[in-house]
C-alpha cells in the first residue's frame, strides 16, 4: 500500500476492527453494482471513497431530470447521458485510484453469470424490479457470491445480506416469491430522497463489512426502516428448505 493510500484511508485504518488488513482487502476487491439510481448512487460513492479497488456499474437507463431529486451521483450536466457514464465521471473525480467498468445495458442472466463467475467478490442489488432481483439472486447463489440487497419506496426501506458461502444463509427468494413491479415503482408511489440515501449507505456499510471481514453482517436478518417515525425493525430470515433457488431441489 502506498503512503498516499495510507494517508487517504487513515481514518478507517485506525479502527482496530478494520486495520490495514481490512483496507488491503478492500483495495483488492471487485464489486458489481446493479442499478445506478437512488440506491446505487450512495452505494457506489461510499465504496469508491472507502477504497474498493474495482467497481463494475451496470444500468441501461439515461439520466432524466426527475432522477436528480435523489440520485446524487448524477449532475444537471449529465441529463441525457447514460447513468453509468455519468456515475463514472463522479466516482473518478471522487477517487481516481478506483477502477471503474461501465456496462450500459439491461442486466440478464448470461451477463450476470459472466461477471460474477469471472471477477466479482460481492454484488450490490440496487435495482428496481423483481425479475432482475431474482436473476441476481439466482446467479449469486449458484456461484456462492455474497449479495447485499436494498429497496426503498415512499417513506420505507429495507436492507439484507444473503451469503451463500454460509450453509444456513437464506437467499432473496426465501424472502420473496414474486411481486408487482408497477405497484412498487417510485414513479408511481414516490420516494423521499434521504430514504434511499439511508438504505444505500447501509448497503455500502454491509458490503465493506463483508469484504473486509469486519464485524457481523446482516446475513439471516432483514432490517426495515420507517422514515415517518425514524425507527428500525429487525426480522430473522430462516432459510427455506423448499426454496427453488437455494433449497434442496434447486438446480
N, C-alpha and C positions, 0 to 999 in steps of 0.2 A: 504494500500500500504506500502510495506517495505521501510526502509530507503535506502537500496541499490537501489531499483527501483526509488525512488525519486531522487537520485543522477544520476542514469543512464539516465533517461529521462528528466533531469532538463532543458535542452536547449529548449525542446518543451513545457514543463510545464510552463515555464516563459512567454510564449506567451499569452497575455490577451485573445485572441480569442479561445485559446485551454485550458489552465489552467489545474488544476489537475483533473477536471471533465472529460475533453476530454481524458486524459490519462487513467483514470479509465474505460471509455467506450471501449477504445482500448483493454485493458487487459482482458475485459470480452467478447470480440468479437471472432467470428469464421468466417473465410473467406475461401471459396473454390476457389482454383486457378486451372483452367483447361488449361494445357499445361505448360511444364517446358522447353520451348525453349527460343528464343531470347527475347520475351516479358515477359514470366513468370519468367525468371531469375532476372531481376531488380525489378519486382513487389514483388516477394517473399522475396528478400533480404531487400528491404526497409521496407516492412511490418514487417518482423521479427525484424529488427533493431529498428523500431519505437515502438515495444511492443504489436503487435496484439497477443492476448492470444493463439489462436489456428489456425493453417494453415492446410488445407486439400489439398494435392497436388495430382493431377490426370494426368497421362500420360502413354501411353502404349509403348513408344519408349525407345531405348537404346542410350547411348552416343557414337557418332561417331566423328572422327577427324574433319570433316567439320563443326561440331557444335561449336567447340571451338573458332572460329573466333568471335562469337557474343553471345553465350550462357554462360554468365560469371559465372553462379552458378556452372558450371562443371569444373573439372580439368583434366589434362592429365592422372592422375592415375585412373580416373573413366571410361576410354574408355572401352566399352563393358558392363558396368553396366547399370541398369535401371536408367532413368533420375530422377525418384522420389527418389530413394535411394541416388543417387549422390547429389541431391539437399538437402535432409535431412541432410547429413553429413555437408555440407557447412553452412546451416542455424543453425544447432545446435552449430557449432563452433562459429558462429556469436552471437547467443543469446540462451543460454541453457535453459532459462526460458520458451521459446515458445514451446508449444506442437505441434508436427508435426505428422500428419497422412498421410501415403502414400498409394496410390491405383495405382498399376501397371496394368492398363487395359484400353481399349478404352472406352471412355465415351458413354453411351447410355441413353435413356430416363428413364428406370427403375432405373439405378444407380443415375442419377441426381435427380429424384423425391425423392428417399430415403434420399439422402444427404441434399437436400435443404429443404425438409419438416421437417426433424428431428432436424437440428442443425446449419444451416448456416444463418449468418446475412447479407452476401454480397457475390456475385460471381464475379470473375475476368475471363473474356473471353480472354485467351491468346493463343488460338488455331490457327490452320492454314487452316481450311476448312469450307465451308459454311454449310454443313449438321450438323456439331457439333454446329456451332454458332446458327443455327435456333433451334436446340434442347434445347440448353442452354436458349435461349430467351423464348421459349415456357414454360419451367418449371419455370423460374423466373417470368413471367407474371402470371402464374397460382397461384403461392404461394406468389406473391407480395414481392419478394426479390430483392433489388437493384442489377443491373448488370452494371459493368464497362467494356466497350468493347474497344479493341485496335487492330490495324492492321498496318503492316509495310511491305513494299516491295520496292526494288530498292533504291530510294532516297526520298521516300514519306511515310507518316504515317498519321494515324487518331486516334482520341480518342473521346469517347462519354460515357455518363451515361444515363441509362434507369432505371427509378424508378417507378415501377407500384403502389407504395403506393400513388403516386400523380395522381389524376384523369385525368390531362391533359398531362401526360407524354406519349411520343411516345414509341415504342419498336423497337428492332432491325429490325423486319420485316416491320415496317413502312418505314424504310430506304432502305432495300434490299429485293427483292422478289426472288432472285436466283443468281447464279454465277457459274463460271467455276473454280473449284479448281486447275486444272492443269495450267491454264493461270495465276493464281495468286500465284503460289508457288515460294518460294525463290530459290528452287533448279533449277527452270527453268529461273527465271528472275534475281536472285542475290539480295543482300541487303547489304548496308554499315553498319558495326557493330554499330556505335553510333546512327544510326536512331532508331533501336529497343530499345536502351537504353533511348533515349529521350521519346519515346512513352510509354515504360514500366514504366518509372519514373512518367510520367503524370498519368498513371493509378493508381499507388500507391498513388500519391497525392490525386486524386479524391476519392479513397477508404477511405483514412484517414479522409478526409473532411466529407464524408457521415457517417462514423461510429462514429465520434466524435461530429457531429453536427456543425462543424465549417464552416463558410463562405457559399458561394453559389456554388452548384455543377454544372456540365455541363449538367444537365438534360434538355432536349429540345434543346441542341446545339451540333454541331459536329465541332471539331477542326481539321483542315487539315494542315499538316506540309510539307513544301517543303525544303528539306535539301540543294538542289542546290543553293537556294537563301537565306536560313535561314529565311524564312518567314512563318507566320501562317495566315490562313484564318478561319473565323467562319461562319457557316451556321446555320440558325434556322431550327429546325426539328419539324414540326407540327405533331400532332397525326393523323393517317389515320383512319377515321371512318369505312372504309371498310376493314381494316386490318384483315386477317384471324387469327392472333394471339391475338390481343388486341381489335379489333373492336367490333361493336355491334353483329356481327354474330359469334364471336369466341366461341369455345366450353367451 
